[in-house]
């Protein structure tokens, strides 16, 4: 990696960790075990970001995905209704998903999308926060309003289901 000390061996170990944890999410019959595998997968992704000298993304990965989303899924699982995971749509959806993944991989490998530039653009936290809160403050606030509207809509929909 330009400007860093990239270790392919460490990255291969972390990539295998992510792959095994991802398979654990999909293959596990227990929802709690799948959620724990998902937490391990998210931690592996955070380590991959750290290996690529992107500390901000690693911290955000741990705070948002491991800290918030995984906790919500783990604590909501016992309270939620039991549903059958696989249904008739899975038989149709699985080949479509595999075909789409293969198509995206072929496009990325055959095109010039994965070529590296002369130097890596990896701004530090100070430069990123300066851009976010000075130059891009209006889009940042608009995104926060959209997320607030989505949260309010989710609360209204959840309360409507409780009354029925």
N, C-alpha and C positions, 0 to 999 in steps of 0.2 A: 504494500500500500504506500502511496506517496505520502511522505511526511509522518510515517508511523512505523511501528515494528510489528508487522503482521506475521503471525505464526500459523502456517497451514496445518500443522499437527494439532494445535489447540482448537483451531476452527473446525477441523474434521471431527474431533471429539465432541464439541458442542453441537455440530450439525447432526451427528448420530444421536445425541441426547434428545434433540428437538424431534427428530424423526421417530424415535422409540416412544417418546411421550405423546406425540400426535397420533401414532397408531394406538396407543393406550386409550386415548380419548375416544376414538372411533370404535375400537373393538371391545371395550369394556361393557358388560351388561349392567353393572351397577352404576347408577348415576353418581354416587358419591366417589367411587373410584375413578370415573371419567372426569369428575371435577378436579380431583387431586392430580390426575395426569395432565389436565389442562393447566393447572398452576405450575407444574414442573415444566411444561412446554413454554409457558410465558417466561419463566425464569431463564430457560435456555435461550430464548430470543433476546432477553436482556443481556445475557453474557455474550451473545454474538455481537450485539451493538457495542458492548464494552471492548471486545476484541478488535473492533473496527475503529477504535478511538472516537466513539460517539457517545460520550458520557451522558449528554442531555437526553438522548433517546433511550438509553439504558435506564435512567432514573424515571423518565416518564412511563416506560414500559412497566417498571416495578410498581410505581404508584398507582397508575390507572388500571392496568390489566390485572396484576397480581393482587394489589391492595383493594381495589373496589369491585371490579366485575366478578372476579373469582369468589370473593366473600359473599356477594349477593347471590350468586348461583349456588354456593354451598349451603347458605342459610335458607334459601327459598325452596330448595329441593324437597325437604321433608314436608313442607306446607303445601306444595303444589299438587295438582291432580295427577294421577298416574295415567299416562297415555302410551299407546303402542308406538314405538319409535319407527319401525319399518312398516310400510303399507304398500298398496299397489303402485303408488307413485314412485317409490324407491326403485322399483325394477326399471322404470323408464328413465328416472333421473340419473342413476348411477352411470350408465354408458354415456349420457350426454355430458356429465361432469368430467369423466375421464377423457372424452374426445376434446372437450374445450381445453383442458389442461395440456394435452398433447399439442393442440394447435397453438396455444400461447407459447409453449416451450419451443416449438419449431420456428415460430416467428421471431422470438427473441434470439435464438441461436443463429439463425440464418441472416438476420439483419444487422445493421450497424448500431443497434440500440445498446449493446453491452460493452462497447469499446470505452476504454479509459481515456481520460483527457490528459493534458500535460501535467496538471497539478490538481490535487484534491481540494475541493471547496468544502471546508469543514469549519464554519464559523464557531467561535466560542460562545459561551453563554452571554457574555457582555454584548457582543455584536448582535446576537440574535434577539436579545431583549430590547436593545436599542431600536432595531428595525421593527419589532413587533409593536412596541409602545410609542413609537414616533411616526414612522412612515406608514405602517399598516394598522393604525389604531382603529380606523373606521371599519374595515373588514373584520377585525378582531371583535369589535363590539357587536357587529351585525351577526356574526356566528354565535356569540353568546346569547343574543336575543332569540335566534332560531332554536338553540338548545333549550332555553327557558320555555319557549312555546311548546316544544316537544315534551318536556317534563310535565307541564301543566296538562297537556292533552293526555298523557299516559295516566296521570292521577285521575282525571275526569273519567276516562274509560275504565279504570280499575274500580272506581266508586260506583259506576253504573252497573258493573257486573255483580258487585256485592249486593245491590238492592234487588236484583232479579233473582 
